[in-house]
Amino acid sequence: MGNFIYSKALKELETIAAEMEGDNVSVDALPGKVKRAAELIESCRDMLKGTGEDVKKVLEGLLEEKEGTDPDSF
């Protein structure tokens, strides 16, 4: 589920960037777009950090399992 949310946020960020690059955003709407982009960036950063922590836990678990087994079993 987290991957879907990340993908959706990234797609929205890409849309905002394309609008800004193409001069499709009025000056009145620009602050709202920038604020939304900042929120999305922060959300993506948090998701990536959480994913990194999850991967680290899995790798640590694998190392602990390997250290606790008979070396000849590999």
Rosetta constraint file for C-alpha pairs under 8 A:
AtomPair CA 1 CA 5 HARMONIC 6.51 0.50
AtomPair CA 2 CA 6 HARMONIC 6.14 0.50
AtomPair CA 2 CA 47 HARMONIC 7.42 0.50
AtomPair CA 3 CA 7 HARMONIC 6.07 0.50
AtomPair CA 4 CA 8 HARMONIC 6.10 0.50
AtomPair CA 5 CA 9 HARMONIC 6.15 0.50
AtomPair CA 6 CA 10 HARMONIC 6.06 0.50
AtomPair CA 6 CA 44 HARMONIC 6.07 0.50
AtomPair CA 6 CA 47 HARMONIC 7.14 0.50
AtomPair CA 7 CA 11 HARMONIC 6.10 0.50
AtomPair CA 8 CA 12 HARMONIC 6.28 0.50
AtomPair CA 9 CA 13 HARMONIC 6.21 0.50
AtomPair CA 9 CA 40 HARMONIC 5.96 0.50
AtomPair CA 9 CA 44 HARMONIC 7.09 0.50
AtomPair CA 10 CA 14 HARMONIC 6.20 0.50
AtomPair CA 10 CA 40 HARMONIC 7.61 0.50
AtomPair CA 10 CA 44 HARMONIC 7.59 0.50
AtomPair CA 11 CA 15 HARMONIC 6.24 0.50
AtomPair CA 12 CA 16 HARMONIC 6.24 0.50
AtomPair CA 13 CA 17 HARMONIC 6.14 0.50
AtomPair CA 13 CA 37 HARMONIC 5.96 0.50
AtomPair CA 13 CA 40 HARMONIC 6.86 0.50
AtomPair CA 13 CA 41 HARMONIC 7.84 0.50
AtomPair CA 14 CA 18 HARMONIC 6.11 0.50
AtomPair CA 15 CA 19 HARMONIC 6.17 0.50
AtomPair CA 16 CA 20 HARMONIC 6.22 0.50
AtomPair CA 16 CA 33 HARMONIC 6.71 0.50
AtomPair CA 16 CA 37 HARMONIC 7.10 0.50
AtomPair CA 17 CA 21 HARMONIC 6.04 0.50
AtomPair CA 18 CA 22 HARMONIC 5.95 0.50
AtomPair CA 19 CA 23 HARMONIC 6.25 0.50
AtomPair CA 19 CA 24 HARMONIC 4.94 0.50
AtomPair CA 19 CA 25 HARMONIC 6.01 0.50
AtomPair CA 20 CA 24 HARMONIC 6.08 0.50
AtomPair CA 20 CA 25 HARMONIC 5.80 0.50
AtomPair CA 25 CA 29 HARMONIC 6.18 0.50
AtomPair CA 25 CA 30 HARMONIC 6.12 0.50
AtomPair CA 26 CA 30 HARMONIC 6.17 0.50
AtomPair CA 27 CA 31 HARMONIC 7.73 0.50
AtomPair CA 29 CA 33 HARMONIC 6.35 0.50
AtomPair CA 30 CA 34 HARMONIC 6.14 0.50
AtomPair CA 31 CA 35 HARMONIC 6.09 0.50
AtomPair CA 32 CA 36 HARMONIC 6.09 0.50
AtomPair CA 33 CA 37 HARMONIC 6.06 0.50
AtomPair CA 34 CA 38 HARMONIC 6.19 0.50
AtomPair CA 35 CA 39 HARMONIC 6.32 0.50
AtomPair CA 36 CA 40 HARMONIC 6.22 0.50
AtomPair CA 37 CA 41 HARMONIC 6.11 0.50
AtomPair CA 38 CA 42 HARMONIC 6.19 0.50
AtomPair CA 39 CA 43 HARMONIC 6.16 0.50
AtomPair CA 40 CA 44 HARMONIC 6.09 0.50
AtomPair CA 41 CA 45 HARMONIC 6.08 0.50
AtomPair CA 42 CA 46 HARMONIC 6.21 0.50
AtomPair CA 43 CA 47 HARMONIC 6.23 0.50
AtomPair CA 44 CA 48 HARMONIC 6.12 0.50
AtomPair CA 45 CA 49 HARMONIC 6.11 0.50
AtomPair CA 46 CA 50 HARMONIC 6.14 0.50
AtomPair CA 47 CA 51 HARMONIC 6.12 0.50
AtomPair CA 48 CA 52 HARMONIC 6.06 0.50
AtomPair CA 49 CA 53 HARMONIC 6.25 0.50
AtomPair CA 50 CA 54 HARMONIC 6.19 0.50
AtomPair CA 51 CA 55 HARMONIC 6.19 0.50
AtomPair CA 52 CA 56 HARMONIC 6.15 0.50
AtomPair CA 53 CA 57 HARMONIC 6.26 0.50
AtomPair CA 54 CA 58 HARMONIC 6.32 0.50
AtomPair CA 55 CA 59 HARMONIC 6.17 0.50
AtomPair CA 56 CA 60 HARMONIC 6.07 0.50
AtomPair CA 57 CA 61 HARMONIC 6.10 0.50
AtomPair CA 58 CA 62 HARMONIC 6.24 0.50
AtomPair CA 59 CA 63 HARMONIC 6.22 0.50
AtomPair CA 60 CA 64 HARMONIC 6.17 0.50
AtomPair CA 61 CA 65 HARMONIC 6.17 0.50
AtomPair CA 62 CA 66 HARMONIC 6.12 0.50
AtomPair CA 63 CA 67 HARMONIC 6.08 0.50
AtomPair CA 64 CA 68 HARMONIC 6.15 0.50
AtomPair CA 65 CA 69 HARMONIC 6.41 0.50
AtomPair CA 66 CA 71 HARMONIC 7.88 0.50
AtomPair CA 69 CA 73 HARMONIC 7.33 0.50
AtomPair CA 70 CA 74 HARMONIC 7.90 0.50
